[in-house]
Amino acid sequence: MEVSGEIGLYSGAELRERLLWALRRHGPQLTLDLRGVTSIDSAGIEVLLATRRRAQLEGGWVNVAQASPCVQRMITLAGLQHMFSPPKES
């Protein structure tokens, strides 16, 4: 799923609904393309974490396959790079 624009306090609720809809519609495995994200704050990171938690509750995962520099920086600063890595093959 492609996400673009700002992910933050004001846009986070709408994005959370879109991501949860995608999980319900397509199953609990979600790959995100965040190359088009121009800014992200802690509220945006919380949206990604909440989506990941929902996917895990249903036996799935959330993978950030592509990320803009600002997203990469925030994920790294928060120490979350391992949480949004591709799923390991069994």
Contacts in CASP RR format, 6 or more apart in sequence:
PFRMAT RR
TARGET T0000
AUTHOR 0000-0000-0000
METHOD contacts of the structure
MODEL  1
MEVSGEIGLYSGAELRERLLWALRRHGPQLTLDLRGVTSIDSAGIEVLLA
TRRRAQLEGGWVNVAQASPCVQRMITLAGLQHMFSPPKES
1 18 0 8 1.000
1 19 0 8 1.000
1 22 0 8 1.000
1 30 0 8 1.000
1 31 0 8 1.000
1 32 0 8 1.000
1 33 0 8 1.000
2 32 0 8 1.000
2 33 0 8 1.000
2 35 0 8 1.000
2 36 0 8 1.000
3 15 0 8 1.000
3 32 0 8 1.000
3 33 0 8 1.000
3 34 0 8 1.000
3 36 0 8 1.000
3 37 0 8 1.000
4 35 0 8 1.000
4 36 0 8 1.000
4 37 0 8 1.000
4 38 0 8 1.000
5 11 0 8 1.000
5 36 0 8 1.000
5 37 0 8 1.000
5 38 0 8 1.000
5 39 0 8 1.000
6 37 0 8 1.000
6 38 0 8 1.000
6 39 0 8 1.000
6 40 0 8 1.000
7 15 0 8 1.000
7 37 0 8 1.000
7 39 0 8 1.000
7 40 0 8 1.000
7 41 0 8 1.000
7 43 0 8 1.000
7 44 0 8 1.000
7 47 0 8 1.000
7 48 0 8 1.000
8 39 0 8 1.000
8 40 0 8 1.000
8 41 0 8 1.000
8 43 0 8 1.000
8 44 0 8 1.000
8 47 0 8 1.000
9 41 0 8 1.000
9 43 0 8 1.000
9 44 0 8 1.000
12 43 0 8 1.000
12 44 0 8 1.000
12 47 0 8 1.000
15 44 0 8 1.000
15 47 0 8 1.000
16 47 0 8 1.000
16 50 0 8 1.000
16 51 0 8 1.000
19 30 0 8 1.000
19 47 0 8 1.000
19 51 0 8 1.000
20 51 0 8 1.000
20 54 0 8 1.000
22 30 0 8 1.000
23 30 0 8 1.000
23 51 0 8 1.000
23 54 0 8 1.000
23 55 0 8 1.000
23 58 0 8 1.000
27 58 0 8 1.000
27 60 0 8 1.000
28 54 0 8 1.000
28 55 0 8 1.000
28 56 0 8 1.000
28 57 0 8 1.000
28 58 0 8 1.000
28 59 0 8 1.000
28 60 0 8 1.000
28 61 0 8 1.000
29 55 0 8 1.000
29 60 0 8 1.000
29 61 0 8 1.000
29 87 0 8 1.000
30 51 0 8 1.000
30 55 0 8 1.000
30 61 0 8 1.000
30 62 0 8 1.000
30 63 0 8 1.000
31 62 0 8 1.000
31 63 0 8 1.000
31 64 0 8 1.000
31 65 0 8 1.000
32 48 0 8 1.000
32 62 0 8 1.000
32 63 0 8 1.000
32 64 0 8 1.000
32 65 0 8 1.000
32 66 0 8 1.000
32 84 0 8 1.000
33 65 0 8 1.000
33 66 0 8 1.000
34 64 0 8 1.000
34 66 0 8 1.000
34 67 0 8 1.000
34 68 0 8 1.000
34 71 0 8 1.000
35 66 0 8 1.000
35 67 0 8 1.000
35 68 0 8 1.000
36 68 0 8 1.000
37 67 0 8 1.000
37 68 0 8 1.000
37 70 0 8 1.000
37 71 0 8 1.000
38 68 0 8 1.000
38 70 0 8 1.000
39 70 0 8 1.000
40 70 0 8 1.000
40 71 0 8 1.000
40 74 0 8 1.000
41 74 0 8 1.000
45 74 0 8 1.000
45 75 0 8 1.000
45 78 0 8 1.000
45 80 0 8 1.000
48 62 0 8 1.000
48 64 0 8 1.000
48 84 0 8 1.000
49 80 0 8 1.000
49 83 0 8 1.000
51 62 0 8 1.000
52 61 0 8 1.000
52 62 0 8 1.000
52 83 0 8 1.000
52 84 0 8 1.000
55 61 0 8 1.000
55 62 0 8 1.000
60 87 0 8 1.000
61 87 0 8 1.000
62 84 0 8 1.000
63 84 0 8 1.000
63 85 0 8 1.000
63 86 0 8 1.000
63 87 0 8 1.000
64 71 0 8 1.000
64 75 0 8 1.000
64 84 0 8 1.000
65 86 0 8 1.000
67 75 0 8 1.000
75 81 0 8 1.000
75 84 0 8 1.000
END
